[in-house]
Amino acid sequence: MTLKIYLRNSILFFLLIAIPPFLLQNELVPSFWIIFLLFAFLTISIHLFSFWGILIGNKASVRFFLGGTGLKFLIWMVFIFFYLRKYEVNQVKFLLEFFYLYLLNSSFEIYCLLCTLRKQN
């Protein structure tokens, strides 16, 4: 998958997953759209980082992907800590919204990387 195709697919993906929260806007946790944009930024950044590793070589691609995934996980742990300190939210609602974004973005990222690796082989 080329970079141009990935960016086009990313825009379409983010527009699609923004539809349900947009329809339920009154039920969202505070600053949901900032969280959404942060997810978009991190997903694109980690994919570009992993894509760069794939271009360097096969063994490096695994290190780049795992390093990017680990970094993303640490960033989210720190974010959740500070977010829950700043805002008083319904924890179940926050958890559902966070996992909605996290699981869909992670699935999309893995799908795109698999498409990229399939094209190389």
C-alpha positions in Angstrom: 0.0 0.0 0.0 1.5 3.3 -1.0 1.5 6.3 1.2 -1.0 8.2 -0.9 -3.5 5.3 -0.7 -2.9 4.9 3.0 -3.7 8.6 3.6 -6.8 8.4 1.5 -8.0 5.3 3.4 -7.1 6.9 6.7 -9.3 9.9 5.9 -12.2 7.7 4.9 -11.7 5.5 8.0 -11.7 8.5 10.4 -14.8 9.9 8.7 -16.6 6.6 9.1 -15.8 6.1 12.8 -16.7 9.7 13.5 -20.4 9.1 12.4 -21.6 7.3 15.6 -20.1 9.7 18.0 -21.4 12.6 16.0 -24.9 11.2 16.2 -24.5 10.7 20.0 -22.8 14.0 20.6 -24.8 14.8 23.8 -23.7 11.5 25.4 -20.0 11.9 24.9 -17.3 12.5 27.6 -15.8 16.0 27.8 -13.2 16.7 25.1 -14.1 13.6 23.1 -13.2 15.2 19.8 -9.7 16.1 21.1 -9.3 12.5 22.1 -10.5 11.5 18.6 -7.9 13.8 16.9 -5.2 12.5 19.1 -6.1 8.9 18.1 -6.0 9.9 14.5 -2.6 11.6 14.9 -1.1 8.7 16.8 -2.5 6.1 14.3 -1.0 7.9 11.3 2.3 8.6 13.1 2.8 5.0 14.2 1.9 3.7 10.8 4.4 6.0 9.1 7.0 4.9 11.7 6.3 1.2 11.0 6.1 1.8 7.2 9.6 3.4 7.4 10.8 0.3 9.2 9.4 -1.9 6.5 11.3 0.1 3.9 14.5 -0.4 5.8 14.3 -4.2 6.0 12.3 -7.2 7.1 13.9 -7.6 10.5 13.7 -3.9 11.3 10.0 -3.8 10.5 9.2 -6.0 13.4 11.2 -3.8 15.8 9.6 -0.7 14.4 6.1 -2.0 14.7 6.5 -3.4 18.2 8.4 -0.2 19.3 5.6 2.0 17.8 2.9 -0.1 19.4 4.7 0.0 22.8 5.1 3.8 22.5 1.5 4.2 21.6 0.4 2.1 24.6 2.6 4.2 27.0 1.3 7.5 25.6 -2.3 6.3 26.1 -1.6 5.2 29.7 -0.2 8.6 30.5 -3.0 10.3 28.7 -5.7 8.3 30.6 -4.0 9.1 33.9 -4.0 12.9 33.3 -7.4 13.0 31.6 -9.1 11.2 34.6 -7.4 13.6 37.0 -8.6 16.6 35.1 -12.2 15.6 34.3 -14.8 14.0 36.5 -16.4 11.5 34.1 -18.6 8.4 34.1 -15.8 5.8 34.1 -17.9 3.2 32.2 -18.8 5.7 29.5 -15.2 6.8 29.2 -14.0 3.2 29.0 -16.5 2.3 26.3 -15.6 5.4 24.2 -11.9 4.9 24.7 -12.0 1.2 23.6 -14.2 2.1 20.7 -11.5 4.3 19.4 -8.6 2.2 20.5 -9.7 -1.1 19.1 -10.9 0.4 15.8 -7.7 2.4 15.3 -5.5 -0.6 16.2 -7.4 -2.9 13.8 -7.1 -0.3 11.0 -3.4 0.1 11.6 -2.7 -3.7 11.6 -4.9 -4.1 8.4 -2.9 -1.4 6.6 0.5 -2.9 7.7 -0.6 -6.3 6.5 -1.6 -4.9 3.1 1.8 -3.2 2.9 3.6 -6.4 3.8 1.5 -8.4 1.3 2.4 -6.1 -1.5 6.1 -6.5 -0.8 6.0 -10.3 -0.9 
